[in-house]
Amino acid sequence: MDKNKKKRKHDIILGLILLSVALILFVIDLTNVSSDTGNKKVVVSVDGKKIAEYPLKKDATYELSGSHLGTNTLVIKSGKAYISEASCPDKQCMKQGKISRAGEMLVCLPNRVVVKIVDSKEDEPVIDGVSG
């Protein structure tokens, strides 16, 4: 009986430690997603060709013309981008939710539209010891 009580106590302590670590990682992740949208932009591509670029920090609505079936309505609001309307039959692009992190994408396959968040720092040329 005494061994079981010790084992149970150790299991509870281990569980609390793991829960604390998970909570700390979650909070760190939330702080990285803060409303720092100043360096981020929304890049729109149709048929693999970049057609537009918008700042993520400016609230606006844009009509995107797809190559086959019609249009998508891109909304940028409060540092997040999402598709609010789509002429495609399945409307999967509208169900993908809001994006705000660099690397996240919204894709409308029928209209061949891709909306991607990029960090504008990535576009700046990097000068290293060899090149400059």
Buried (B, 14 or more C-beta within 10 A) or exposed (E): EEEEEEEEEEEEEEEEEEEEEEEEEEEEEEEEEEEEBEBBBBBBBBEEEEEEEBBBBEEEEBEBEBEEBBBBBBBBEEBBBBBEBBBBEEEBBBEBEBBBEBEBEBBBEBBBBBBBBBBBEEEEEEEEEEEE
